[in-house]
Amino acid sequence: MASGNLYNLPKDAVWFITGSSSGIGLSLAKLIASHPTHRLVATARDSSKLSEILTPSASARVHATDLDVTSEASIDAAINEAISKFGRIDVLVNNAGYALQGDTESTLLPDGHAQSQARKVVETNFWGTARLSLQAIRIFRDENPKSGQQGGVVLNVTSLGGFAGFPGTAFYHAGKFAVEGFTESVSKEVRPEWNIHFCLIEPGGTSTRFTSAGSMDWLSPHPAYAAADSPSRIIEGYIKNPDMHKTWAPAKRVAAAIYQVVARAKDKNLPTRLPLTKGAWEVIKADIAAVDKELEDFKALSISVEIDDANKAGQFLMDNYS
């Protein structure tokens, strides 16, 4: 998803990564920190947890700072700190986030706790990503040229859950689907000469601390879904099964692919979406095929509401924004 030209990653690129204390974020941060010339702003709610990234050999090129993506003030402060330290940002990786698992109808239970959980996961996964993406656009356009480096890349990590929905994670999907729609839209607003590019990263099962405290929250069970064969209970069993975790991709391999897609952008435009893992690729392909079949099955009904020349509006959108 690019605004025209290819993107040439600078040799001294400045990466800004949210959620750098664990999982994919930590693996990517360590990879960037190990690069001989790249620079890194690693962030976490508590930056003291980033000590393993701050090695003596990388100390001049790595800066760690606190960042709470649910706080506008914290976002703005971290961005300003990055500019003060390195003068620009070339690649923003919006990786911070967590999952909320359980019965969606639990948000109607009278204690109100589940509803606050649902709002919080959307606030974290969507609004934090949106504000940081907009800050990055401003930096890429207005600040980077001061150091001779026009443009930059926004990588928004949504997961397979940003494209396909599964039972028991409706509010997680709501936030991740929102990121995908937001990213598609804003990528079409930026002017080509700004050299600003976007890519949605969609990992499948990845060996991280995703199911641990801080990476996954759980809704209280709803009595209507207590049966063991309820879809939410089945997928819950899959998530909690340690044997299934052994089949998930190592976080460092996912991080390496994220780096490669940016490094290769000098020869080939960044994709709109990059599914990572075979499972993610296959599920997305199957979903696309299912949507295509439904479109064909109901084509006659879909177009039956048209009036003469009404297709002109659709053709305008296809010609200008597809």
Secondary structure, 3 states (H helix, E strand, C coil): CECCCCCCCCCCCEEEECCCCCHHHHHHHHHHHHCCCCEEEEEECCHHHHCCCCCHHHCCCEEEEECCCCCHHHHHHHHHHHHHHHCCCCEEEECCCCEEECCHHHHHCCCCHHHHHHHHHHHHHHHHHHHHHHHHHHHHHHHHHHHCCCCEEEEEECCHHHCCCCCCCHHHHHHHHHHHHHHHHHHCCCCHHHCEEEEEEEECCEECCCCCCCCEEECCCCHHHCCCCCHHHHHHHHHHCHHHHCCCEEHHHHHHHHHHHHHHHHCCCCCCEEEECHHHHHHHHHHHHHHHHHHHHCHHHHHCCCCCCCHHHHHHHHHHHC
